[in-house]
């Protein structure tokens, strides 16, 4: 059985595996390979993200008040990447994680996709 690497554990998203195909705002900032900074937001952005999934070419997998898990499928080879958004109401931060399910390197695809998504959402 495959190990679950999505979801929230003790208020945090799963850490990235030891491969360069994952980014996460809970990685250490000194980890330039995996670290992706959280975004300061005013109010819970989960509903806004959920409402934009179709425009962002993402498929909803799971959602609750402060958490959203969706999947991006690459155009050519149909690889699936897991994207997660976790809102921390106390610090008003949107935490992020994006990870390829297969392979070793994504050639920066997860980071570039997350950049585009956040830009389109205005974060």
N, C-alpha and C positions, 0 to 999 in steps of 0.2 A: 504494500500500500504506500502511495506517495505521501511524503511528509507535507503537512500544510504549512505554507509560508505566507499566507495572507491572513488578515484579521488583526485584532488588537489584543495585545498581551500587556497587562498591568499599565494600561493607558498609553502604550507605545505601539507603533507599527513594527513588524518583524525586522530584524537586522538584515542587511544584504549578505548574500553568500560570498564566498571568497573568489568571485568571478567579476570581471569588469562589465557586466551586463545588468547592473542594478544601481539605482540612486535612491537615497532616502534622507529625509531631513533629521532623522535620529542618529545618523552616522556622526562620528566626530568631525568637526570642521577641519581638522588636520588631515583627514582622509579625503584628499582631493578626488580620488577615483569614485567614491560612493556618495560623498556628502552633497546634498542639495538643500539650500536654505529654506526654512519654513517661511511663509508669507504672513505678515501682520495684516489682519483683516478687522473690519468693524462689523460685527454681527456674524451669524452663522452662514457660511456660503454654500452649505451642502445642497440646499434646494436649488440654488442658482446653477450649480454644477450639474445636478440631476436634470434640470430643465434643458440644459445645453448638450446632453449626451449625443443626440442624433447629429447635430451640427458638427460635433467634435469627432464623429465616427467611432464612438465608444459604445459598448454594450454593457448594460447594467447587470451586475451579478448579485450584489447585496447592498443594502442601505439601511441605516437607522438615523436617528436624529443628528449625530455628530460624525458619522462614518459613511464612506461610499467606496465600494469596490467595483471597478469596471474592467473591461477587457478591450484592448486594441488589437486588431488583426491586421498584419502587414498585407499590402496589396498583392505582391507577386507570389511569395511563398506561403502566405496564409499563416505565418507564425503568430502565436498569441502572446501578448505581454499584459501582465497584471498591473493596473494602476489603482492606487489607493489614496484617499483623501481623508484626513482626520482633523476635525476641528477641536481645538482646545479652548473652551470658553473662558477659562480662568485667565490665560495669557493672551487671548484673542489671536491665536496663531493657527494657520492652516498648515498641517504637516502633510508631507507627500512621500509617496514611494512608487517607483515604477521599476518593474523587473521582467526580464525576458524569461519565459518558461524553459526554453531550450537553448543549447549552444553555450559558448564561452564568452565571446565578445559580441557586443551589439554595435560596435563602431560609433558609439555615442548616440544611438537612436533614441533611447529612453530619455536622456537629458534634453535632446532637441525637441522631442515630442512634448515633454512637459513644459519646456519654454514656450512653445507655440500655444498650448492649451491655456496656460496662465496668462499669456498676452491677450488671447481672444476673450478671456473672462475678465480682463482688467485687473488682475492681481499682480 
